[in-house]
Amino acid sequence: MEKKLLLWCSLAAMILSSCGKNSTEYKALKSQHDSLLVVNAQNTAELDEIVSLMNEVEENFNSIKSAENYLTVQSNVQGELSQSVKDKVRADMQIVTEILNRNREKIAELEKKLKNSSIQSGQLQQTLDNLRIQLNEKIAALVAMNEEMERKDRKIAELSDNILALSKDVQDLKVYSDAQRQAIESKNRELNTVYYCFGTSKELKNHGILKSGQLGTNFNTDYFIRVIDLNKLQLIPLKAKKGKLVSKHPDGSYEFTKDANNQAELKILNSKNFWSLTKYLVVEVDI
């Protein structure tokens, strides 16, 4: 998205340099150029903020590696622990717990920012999912180490309540994240769902779809075929000698062709452009 905006900005700047500053064309292009610059700046700021938060979470994970390693070693030590070791274990557990708490909050913040951002990036979402998995794994490991320490010395269990509460928070965050993901997927399905139908002039009129040669406003939607992914609808056999569009779709985004039996078919050349004006396709056919 950012590269496309920069390309448009550069192109607009080149065109502006060749236009008179008082011309209507210059003013229109200048306005569009300025708008693109604003959008690009906003996207860059959003991306920088999201990446900065992700880097901070990664740095937090890296900062507790030494404490995690020490806890792992001590949880596997056989026999009674010395008082100095107990104190070190208690202190390291406190450090790890606090940092994981901070990362839990930052991951929740990242979820919210990415959801509300104009930037749609599968790579950013994958990175966020990986951070969430890493957090859950570290909390699970911390809970296991704490349980092992409790078996060795009940006094080390002072932080167990905080650790268990942190584990519950992560589970709650996972439920929330799953719900958010399902909502986003549902929205994407809604945006990508389209409907089409074809029929003779009489058939379309009978269903209230065609009125005075134009698309009606109160037609029978049950007559339409539903397609949940517009990108998969590339070719529609019309089972007729020829067809013409009743609904409005941009020129150049489609073409009428013939199949092997000389029957008309509608070929969609650019799905995104074709469905940009309406999600309902109506074709009048001549049998």
C-alpha positions as CSV (number, residue, x, y, z in Angstrom):
1,M,0.0,0.0,0.0
2,E,2.8,2.4,1.0
3,K,4.7,1.7,-2.2
4,K,1.6,2.3,-4.3
5,L,0.9,5.6,-2.6
6,L,4.5,6.8,-3.2
7,L,4.2,5.8,-6.8
8,W,1.0,7.8,-7.2
9,C,2.5,10.7,-5.4
10,S,5.6,10.7,-7.7
11,L,3.4,10.4,-10.8
12,A,1.1,13.2,-9.7
13,A,4.2,15.4,-9.0
14,M,5.5,14.7,-12.5
15,I,2.2,15.6,-14.1
16,L,1.8,18.7,-11.9
17,S,5.2,20.0,-13.2
18,S,3.9,20.0,-16.7
19,C,0.6,21.8,-16.0
20,G,-0.1,25.4,-15.6
21,K,-0.6,26.4,-11.9
22,N,-3.9,28.2,-12.7
23,S,-5.4,25.4,-14.7
24,T,-8.3,23.3,-13.5
25,E,-6.3,20.1,-14.2
26,Y,-3.4,21.4,-12.0
27,K,-5.7,22.3,-9.1
28,A,-7.4,18.9,-9.2
29,L,-4.1,17.0,-9.4
30,K,-2.6,19.2,-6.6
31,S,-5.5,18.3,-4.3
32,Q,-5.2,14.6,-5.1
33,H,-1.4,14.7,-4.6
34,D,-1.8,16.4,-1.2
35,S,-4.4,13.9,-0.1
36,L,-2.1,11.0,-1.1
37,L,0.7,12.5,0.9
38,V,-1.5,12.7,4.0
39,V,-2.7,9.1,3.6
40,N,0.9,7.9,3.1
41,A,2.1,9.8,6.2
42,Q,-0.7,8.3,8.3
43,N,0.0,4.8,7.1
44,T,3.7,5.3,7.8
45,A,3.0,6.5,11.4
46,E,0.7,3.6,12.1
47,L,3.2,1.1,10.8
48,D,6.0,2.6,12.8
49,E,4.0,2.5,16.0
50,I,2.9,-1.2,15.4
51,V,6.5,-2.3,14.5
52,S,7.9,-0.4,17.6
53,L,5.5,-2.2,19.9
54,M,6.4,-5.5,18.4
55,N,10.1,-4.8,18.8
56,E,9.4,-3.8,22.4
57,V,7.7,-7.2,23.1
58,E,10.6,-9.0,21.4
59,E,13.1,-7.1,23.6
60,N,11.1,-8.0,26.7
61,F,11.2,-11.6,25.8
62,N,15.0,-11.4,25.2
63,S,15.6,-9.6,28.5
64,I,14.2,-12.6,30.6
65,K,16.2,-15.3,28.9
66,S,18.9,-15.4,31.6
67,A,16.3,-15.5,34.4
68,E,14.4,-18.3,32.6
69,N,17.5,-20.3,32.1
70,Y,18.4,-20.0,35.8
71,L,14.8,-21.1,36.8
72,T,14.9,-24.0,34.4
73,V,18.2,-25.3,35.9
74,Q,17.1,-24.9,39.5
75,S,13.7,-26.6,38.9
76,N,15.7,-29.7,37.7
77,V,18.1,-29.7,40.7
78,Q,17.6,-32.6,43.0
79,G,17.4,-32.1,46.8
80,E,17.0,-29.0,49.1
81,L,17.9,-25.6,47.8
82,S,20.1,-23.2,49.7
83,Q,18.6,-20.0,51.1
84,S,20.6,-17.9,48.6
85,V,19.2,-20.0,45.7
86,K,15.7,-19.7,47.0
87,D,16.0,-15.9,47.2
88,K,17.4,-15.8,43.6
89,V,14.6,-18.1,42.4
90,R,12.0,-15.9,44.1
91,A,13.5,-12.7,42.6
92,D,13.8,-14.2,39.1
93,M,10.2,-15.4,39.2
94,Q,9.1,-11.9,40.1
95,I,11.0,-10.4,37.2
96,V,9.7,-12.9,34.7
97,T,6.1,-12.6,35.9
98,E,6.2,-8.8,35.7
99,I,7.7,-8.8,32.2
100,L,5.2,-11.4,30.9
101,N,2.4,-9.2,32.4
102,R,3.8,-6.2,30.4
103,N,4.0,-8.2,27.2
104,R,0.4,-9.5,27.7
105,E,-0.8,-5.9,27.9
106,K,1.3,-4.8,24.9
107,I,0.0,-7.8,22.8
108,A,-3.5,-6.8,23.7
109,E,-2.7,-3.3,22.6
110,L,-1.2,-4.5,19.3
111,E,-4.4,-6.6,18.7
112,K,-6.5,-3.4,19.0
113,K,-4.2,-1.2,16.9
114,L,-3.9,-3.8,14.1
115,K,-7.7,-4.3,14.1
116,N,-8.4,-0.5,13.8
117,S,-5.5,0.3,11.5
118,S,-5.9,1.0,7.8
119,I,-2.9,-1.3,7.2
120,Q,-4.0,-4.8,6.2
121,S,-0.9,-7.0,6.4
122,G,-0.9,-10.7,6.7
123,Q,2.7,-10.6,7.7
124,L,2.0,-8.3,10.6
125,Q,-0.9,-10.5,11.8
126,Q,1.4,-13.6,11.6
127,T,4.1,-11.8,13.6
128,L,1.4,-10.9,16.2
129,D,0.1,-14.5,16.3
130,N,3.7,-15.7,16.9
131,L,4.2,-13.3,19.7
132,R,1.0,-14.5,21.4
133,I,2.1,-18.1,21.0
134,Q,5.5,-17.3,22.5
135,L,3.8,-15.6,25.4
136,N,1.5,-18.5,26.1
137,E,4.5,-20.9,25.9
138,K,6.5,-18.9,28.3
139,I,3.7,-18.6,30.8
140,A,3.0,-22.3,30.6
141,A,6.7,-23.0,31.3
142,L,6.7,-20.6,34.2
143,V,3.7,-22.2,35.7
144,A,5.3,-25.7,35.3
145,M,8.6,-24.5,37.0
146,N,6.6,-22.9,39.8
147,E,4.8,-26.1,40.5
148,E,8.1,-28.0,40.6
149,M,9.5,-25.4,43.0
150,E,6.4,-25.7,45.2
151,R,7.0,-29.4,45.5
152,K,10.6,-28.7,46.6
153,D,9.9,-25.8,48.9
154,R,6.5,-24.5,49.7
155,K,8.0,-21.1,50.7
156,I,8.9,-20.4,47.0
157,A,5.2,-20.5,46.2
158,E,4.6,-16.9,47.3
159,L,4.2,-15.8,43.6
160,S,2.0,-18.7,42.6
161,D,-1.2,-16.7,42.8
162,N,0.2,-14.0,40.5
163,I,1.4,-16.6,38.0
164,L,-1.9,-18.4,37.9
165,A,-3.7,-15.1,37.5
166,L,-1.4,-14.2,34.6
167,S,-2.2,-17.6,33.1
168,K,-5.9,-16.9,33.3
169,D,-5.4,-13.5,31.8
170,V,-3.6,-15.1,28.8
171,Q,-6.5,-17.5,28.3
172,D,-9.0,-14.7,28.4
173,L,-6.8,-12.8,25.9
174,K,-6.8,-15.9,23.6
175,V,-10.6,-16.1,23.8
176,Y,-10.9,-12.4,23.0
177,S,-8.4,-12.7,20.1
178,D,-10.2,-15.7,18.7
179,A,-13.5,-13.7,18.8
180,Q,-11.8,-10.8,17.1
181,R,-10.4,-13.0,14.4
182,Q,-13.7,-14.6,13.8
183,A,-15.4,-11.1,13.5
184,I,-12.7,-10.0,11.0
185,E,-13.1,-13.2,9.0
186,S,-16.9,-12.8,9.0
187,K,-16.5,-9.2,7.8
188,N,-14.2,-10.2,5.0
189,R,-16.6,-12.9,3.9
190,E,-19.4,-10.3,3.8
191,L,-17.2,-7.9,1.8
192,N,-16.3,-10.7,-0.7
193,T,-19.8,-12.1,-1.1
194,V,-21.5,-11.2,-4.4
195,Y,-24.7,-12.2,-6.2
196,Y,-25.5,-12.7,-9.9
197,C,-28.4,-13.8,-12.0
198,F,-29.3,-13.9,-15.7
199,G,-32.5,-14.3,-17.6
200,T,-34.6,-13.1,-20.4
201,S,-36.3,-9.7,-20.3
202,K,-39.5,-11.3,-19.3
203,E,-38.0,-13.4,-16.5
204,L,-36.2,-10.5,-15.0
205,K,-39.3,-8.3,-15.1
206,N,-41.4,-11.0,-13.5
207,H,-39.0,-11.0,-10.5
208,G,-38.9,-7.2,-10.3
209,I,-35.3,-7.1,-11.3
210,L,-35.8,-5.3,-14.7
211,K,-38.0,-2.2,-14.9
212,S,-38.1,0.0,-18.0
213,G,-34.8,-1.4,-19.2
214,Q,-33.1,-0.5,-15.9
215,L,-32.2,-2.4,-12.7
216,G,-35.2,-2.3,-10.3
217,T,-34.9,-1.1,-6.7
218,N,-37.1,-3.7,-5.0
219,F,-36.3,-7.0,-6.7
220,N,-36.5,-10.6,-5.6
221,T,-33.1,-11.5,-4.1
222,D,-33.9,-15.2,-4.0
223,Y,-33.5,-15.3,-7.8
224,F,-29.8,-14.5,-7.4
225,I,-27.0,-17.0,-7.1
226,R,-24.8,-16.3,-4.0
227,V,-21.0,-16.5,-4.3
228,I,-19.0,-16.1,-1.1
229,D,-15.7,-15.3,-2.7
230,L,-15.8,-12.9,-5.7
231,N,-12.2,-13.8,-6.7
232,K,-13.3,-17.3,-7.6
233,L,-16.1,-16.1,-10.0
234,Q,-14.2,-15.7,-13.2
235,L,-16.6,-17.1,-15.9
236,I,-20.4,-17.3,-16.1
237,P,-22.0,-19.5,-18.8
238,L,-25.2,-17.7,-19.9
239,K,-26.8,-20.6,-21.8
240,A,-28.0,-18.2,-24.5
241,K,-27.0,-16.7,-27.8
242,K,-26.0,-13.4,-26.4
243,G,-26.2,-11.3,-23.3
244,K,-26.0,-7.7,-22.0
245,L,-25.4,-6.2,-18.6
246,V,-28.3,-4.5,-16.8
247,S,-26.3,-3.8,-13.6
248,K,-23.4,-1.2,-13.8
249,H,-19.8,-2.4,-14.0
250,P,-16.7,-0.6,-15.1
251,D,-15.7,-0.9,-18.8
252,G,-12.7,-3.0,-19.3
253,S,-13.3,-5.2,-16.3
254,Y,-15.3,-7.8,-18.3
255,E,-16.0,-9.2,-21.7
256,F,-18.6,-11.4,-23.4
257,T,-17.2,-14.4,-25.2
258,K,-18.5,-17.6,-26.8
259,D,-18.0,-21.2,-25.6
260,A,-17.4,-24.3,-27.8
261,N,-21.2,-24.5,-28.6
262,N,-21.4,-20.8,-29.6
263,Q,-23.2,-20.0,-26.4
264,A,-22.6,-16.7,-24.7
265,E,-20.5,-16.4,-21.5
266,L,-19.4,-13.5,-19.3
267,K,-15.8,-13.4,-18.5
268,I,-14.7,-11.2,-15.5
269,L,-11.2,-9.8,-16.2
270,N,-10.7,-7.8,-13.0
271,S,-12.7,-8.9,-10.0
272,K,-11.9,-6.0,-7.7
273,N,-12.7,-3.4,-10.4
274,F,-15.8,-5.3,-11.7
275,W,-17.5,-5.5,-8.3
276,S,-16.5,-2.0,-7.2
277,L,-19.9,-0.4,-8.1
278,T,-22.3,-3.1,-7.0
279,K,-22.4,-6.5,-5.5
280,Y,-25.3,-7.6,-7.6
281,L,-24.7,-8.7,-11.3
282,V,-27.7,-8.8,-13.6
283,V,-27.4,-10.1,-17.2
284,E,-30.2,-10.0,-19.7
285,V,-29.9,-12.8,-22.2
286,D,-31.4,-13.4,-25.6
287,I,-32.2,-17.1,-26.1
